[in-house]
Amino acid sequence: MAVGHIGRMSSSLRPPAQRPCESCPCRCDVPAGIWASEEYAKLRRYGADTPDQPTGLFQCHQADANGAVRRVCGGWAGCHEGEELLALRMALLDGRTAAVTLLR
């Protein structure tokens, strides 16, 4: 599964894990280059100013990768203020995620 599967999810999308996965590209202790360059390009788009960010949620690339129930990436949600993330704000408004995700 590619890092940060982007897309509209059902209400089965869970909040992020308390800690990011061991190989999360958002972790400072994960070596650079562990993921393909296009996966890091996705992350850069999510680091843009809020109005310029993608609207799809950045999802965990490991947890429940093959399951019907997915979760927001803990590293992505944890390294930003929730209010700064356009995708989280929109997901809260349309019921794809709960307020607890925005407040992490």
Secondary structure in CASP SS format (residue, H / E / C, confidence):
PFRMAT SS
TARGET T0000
AUTHOR 0000-0000-0000
METHOD secondary structure of the structure
MODEL  1
M C 1.00
A C 1.00
V C 1.00
G C 1.00
H C 1.00
I E 1.00
G E 1.00
R C 1.00
M C 1.00
S C 1.00
S C 1.00
S C 1.00
L C 1.00
R E 1.00
P C 1.00
P C 1.00
A C 1.00
Q C 1.00
R C 1.00
P C 1.00
C C 1.00
E C 1.00
S C 1.00
C C 1.00
P C 1.00
C C 1.00
R C 1.00
C C 1.00
D C 1.00
V C 1.00
P C 1.00
A C 1.00
G C 1.00
I C 1.00
W C 1.00
A C 1.00
S H 1.00
E H 1.00
E H 1.00
Y H 1.00
A H 1.00
K H 1.00
L H 1.00
R H 1.00
R H 1.00
Y H 1.00
G C 1.00
A C 1.00
D C 1.00
T H 1.00
P H 1.00
D H 1.00
Q C 1.00
P C 1.00
T C 1.00
G C 1.00
L E 1.00
F E 1.00
Q E 1.00
C C 1.00
H C 1.00
Q C 1.00
A C 1.00
D C 1.00
A C 1.00
N C 1.00
G C 1.00
A C 1.00
V C 1.00
R C 1.00
R E 1.00
V E 1.00
C C 1.00
G H 1.00
G H 1.00
W H 1.00
A H 1.00
G H 1.00
C C 1.00
H C 1.00
E C 1.00
G H 1.00
E H 1.00
E H 1.00
L C 1.00
L H 1.00
A H 1.00
L H 1.00
R H 1.00
M H 1.00
A H 1.00
L H 1.00
L H 1.00
D C 1.00
G C 1.00
R C 1.00
T C 1.00
A C 1.00
A H 1.00
V H 1.00
T H 1.00
L H 1.00
L C 1.00
R C 1.00
END
